[in-house]
């Protein structure tokens, strides 16, 4: 039996440390996979930023709700917590954006609140019963620098006291432009797992003068919100997955490459 993605060339753009499983899944489906990371994740290094993180971590037992927006937030956040709280305090309830983030929290010894929505995004998290009336409660939001404001703003409007624990920065990898410049293929699709990755791809393509060559490639994106962002940036073939999980992204990729779209 011919694998479903046989003969298809897919360009993936995840950070190096997060791409292996996605690449292996696509290859198992028969695809040829090229990897050019369009996002690098680095811990904050500025002294003031590090001190701000430390102060929040030391007060972690004072929070009612701890929200992690990504697997990176879990990795960096729990690395800090392990240093100062070898036994996690009983107070905070844990929340995750996405199934992979929830799984990452479990591997670090905590149990996140369940989210039944297929979207598993910020809007779904904000619909959870425990976050409907957080008046006077303290929320710590683990994220990267300059993250999306929706969660914090909404919870603050509901009366919560929100602190942002900004653990990492998202960068365009230094090698990305040269790797794209040397890339000799027109892929059948490009997979992008975040809005920041999409923006970095646009920036790199325009910097090297290759936007026109790849502008008509189908883009597989993790949500309707990021798909709208892609359309606003002028990309013409945009496909939104239900969420950023492997199964949902693979479904969207298969749909994009189905005969009635090609």
C-alpha positions in Angstrom: 0.0 0.0 0.0 1.4 3.4 -1.0 1.9 5.7 2.0 -0.5 8.7 2.0 2.2 11.3 1.6 4.4 9.4 -0.9 5.9 11.7 -3.5 5.3 14.9 -1.4 8.1 17.2 -0.3 7.3 19.0 3.0 9.3 21.9 4.5 9.1 22.0 8.3 10.1 25.0 10.3 10.0 24.0 14.0 12.9 24.7 16.4 15.6 22.1 16.1 14.9 20.6 19.6 11.2 20.1 18.7 11.3 18.9 15.1 12.3 15.3 15.4 8.9 13.8 16.2 7.1 15.8 13.6 9.7 14.9 10.9 9.6 11.2 11.8 5.7 11.3 11.6 5.8 12.8 8.1 8.5 10.4 6.9 6.4 7.5 8.2 3.6 8.8 6.0 5.9 8.6 3.0 6.9 12.3 2.7 10.3 13.7 1.8 11.0 16.2 4.6 13.3 19.2 4.6 13.9 21.1 7.9 14.8 24.8 8.1 14.1 26.0 11.6 12.4 29.4 11.6 12.3 29.8 15.3 15.0 29.7 18.0 14.1 29.6 21.7 16.6 31.1 24.1 16.3 31.7 27.9 16.2 35.3 29.0 19.7 36.5 29.9 19.3 40.1 30.8 20.0 40.6 34.5 16.7 42.5 35.1 14.7 39.8 33.3 16.3 37.0 35.2 15.7 38.7 38.5 12.0 39.3 37.6 11.6 35.6 36.9 13.4 34.7 40.2 11.1 36.9 42.2 8.0 35.4 40.8 9.3 31.8 41.3 10.1 32.6 45.0 6.4 33.7 45.4 5.0 30.7 43.5 3.1 29.3 46.5 1.1 32.6 46.7 -0.6 32.0 43.3 -4.0 30.4 42.8 -3.5 29.6 39.1 -0.4 28.8 37.0 -0.8 28.9 33.2 1.7 27.6 30.8 1.3 28.7 27.2 3.7 26.2 25.5 6.0 23.3 26.0 8.9 25.8 26.2 7.1 27.6 29.0 6.9 24.2 30.8 10.5 23.4 30.3 12.0 26.7 31.4 9.3 27.3 34.1 9.8 23.9 35.8 13.5 24.2 35.5 13.2 27.3 37.7 10.6 25.6 40.0 12.9 22.6 40.5 15.6 24.9 41.7 13.5 26.7 44.3 10.5 24.3 45.0 11.8 20.7 44.9 8.4 19.9 46.5 5.7 21.8 44.5 3.4 23.8 46.8 -0.2 22.8 47.1 -1.7 26.1 46.2 -1.7 26.7 42.5 -3.9 25.0 39.9 -2.1 24.2 36.7 -3.3 25.0 33.1 -1.9 24.3 29.7 -2.4 25.6 26.2 -2.5 22.5 24.0 -2.3 18.8 24.7 1.5 18.6 24.3 1.9 21.3 26.9 -0.5 19.5 29.3 1.5 16.3 28.8 4.8 18.2 29.5 3.3 19.4 32.8 2.4 15.9 33.8 6.0 14.7 33.1 7.1 17.3 35.6 4.9 16.0 38.4 1.9 18.3 38.2 -1.7 17.7 36.9 -3.2 20.4 34.7 -6.9 21.2 34.6 -8.6 19.4 31.7 -9.8 21.2 28.6 -12.3 19.4 26.4 -12.2 21.8 23.4 -10.5 20.4 20.3 -8.9 23.9 19.7 -6.9 23.7 23.0 -6.1 27.4 22.5 -6.2 30.6 24.6 -9.9 31.0 24.0 -10.6 27.5 25.1 -8.6 27.9 28.2 -10.5 31.1 29.1 -13.8 29.2 28.9 -12.8 26.8 31.7 -15.1 27.1 34.7 -12.3 27.7 37.2 -11.3 30.9 35.3 -14.7 32.5 34.9 -14.7 34.4 38.2 -11.1 34.8 39.5 -11.8 38.1 41.2 -9.0 38.8 43.7 -7.1 35.6 42.8 -3.5 35.6 41.7 -2.5 34.2 38.3 1.1 33.5 37.1 1.4 33.2 33.3 4.5 31.4 32.1 5.4 32.5 28.6 8.0 34.0 26.3 8.8 37.7 26.1 6.1 39.6 24.3 3.5 36.9 24.2 -0.1 37.2 23.1 -2.0 39.5 25.5 -5.4 37.8 25.4 -5.2 35.5 28.4 -3.7 38.1 30.8 -5.9 40.9 29.7 -9.1 38.8 29.9 -8.3 37.5 33.4 -7.4 41.0 34.6 -10.8 42.2 33.3 -12.4 39.4 35.3 -10.7 40.7 38.5 -7.6 38.5 38.7 -4.1 39.8 39.7 -2.0 38.7 36.8 1.8 38.4 36.8 3.8 37.5 33.6 6.8 35.2 34.1 8.6 35.7 30.8 11.1 33.0 30.6 12.5 32.9 27.1 12.8 34.9 23.9 11.8 33.8 20.4 14.4 34.6 17.7 14.9 34.1 14.0 17.8 31.6 13.8 21.0 33.1 12.6 21.4 30.5 9.8 17.8 30.7 8.6 18.2 33.2 5.8 21.3 31.4 4.3 19.5 28.0 4.6 16.5 29.4 2.7 18.7 31.1 0.1 20.4 27.7 -0.6 17.1 25.8 -0.6 16.7 24.6 -4.2 13.2 23.1 -4.0 9.6 24.3 -4.2 8.0 22.2 -1.5 4.5 20.8 -1.8 3.6 22.4 1.6 5.2 24.3 4.5 4.2 23.5 8.0 4.4 26.3 10.6 3.4 25.8 14.2 3.1 29.4 15.5 2.5 32.9 14.5 6.0 33.9 15.4 7.3 31.2 13.0 5.1 32.5 10.2 6.4 36.1 10.8 10.0 34.9 10.8 9.4 33.0 7.5 7.9 36.1 5.9 10.8 38.2 7.2 13.5 35.8 5.9 11.8 35.3 2.5 11.7 39.1 1.9 15.2 39.6 3.2 16.6 37.1 0.6 14.2 38.1 -2.2 12.6 34.7 -2.4 9.0 35.6 -1.3 7.6 35.2 -4.9 9.1 31.8 -5.3 7.4 30.3 -2.3 4.3 32.6 -2.0 2.0 30.0 -3.6 3.1 27.1 -1.4 0.4 25.8 0.8 1.0 26.8 4.4 -0.3 24.5 7.2 -1.0 26.6 10.3 -2.0 25.7 13.9 -5.2 27.8 14.2 -7.7 30.0 12.4 -6.1 33.0 14.1 -2.7 32.3 12.6 -4.3 31.4 9.2 -5.9 34.9 9.2 -2.4 36.3 10.0 -1.0 34.5 7.0 -3.7 35.8 4.7 -3.1 39.3 6.0 0.6 38.9 5.1 -0.4 38.0 1.5 0.1 34.3 1.5 -2.5 32.8 -0.9 -2.8 29.1 0.1 -3.6 28.8 3.8 -4.9 25.8 5.7 -5.8 25.9 9.4 -5.5 22.9 11.7 -7.8 22.5 14.7 -4.7 22.9 16.9 -0.9 22.6 16.9 -0.9 18.9 17.8 0.6 16.4 15.4 -2.6 14.7 14.6 -4.5 17.9 13.8 -1.5 19.3 11.8 -1.3 16.1 9.8 -5.0 16.2 9.0 -4.7 19.8 7.7 -1.7 18.8 5.7 -3.5 15.8 4.1 -6.4 18.1 3.3 -4.2 20.7 1.7 -2.5 18.0 -0.5 -5.8 16.2 -1.4 -6.6 16.2 -5.2 -9.4 18.7 -5.0 -7.0 21.3 -3.5 -4.0 20.6 -5.7 
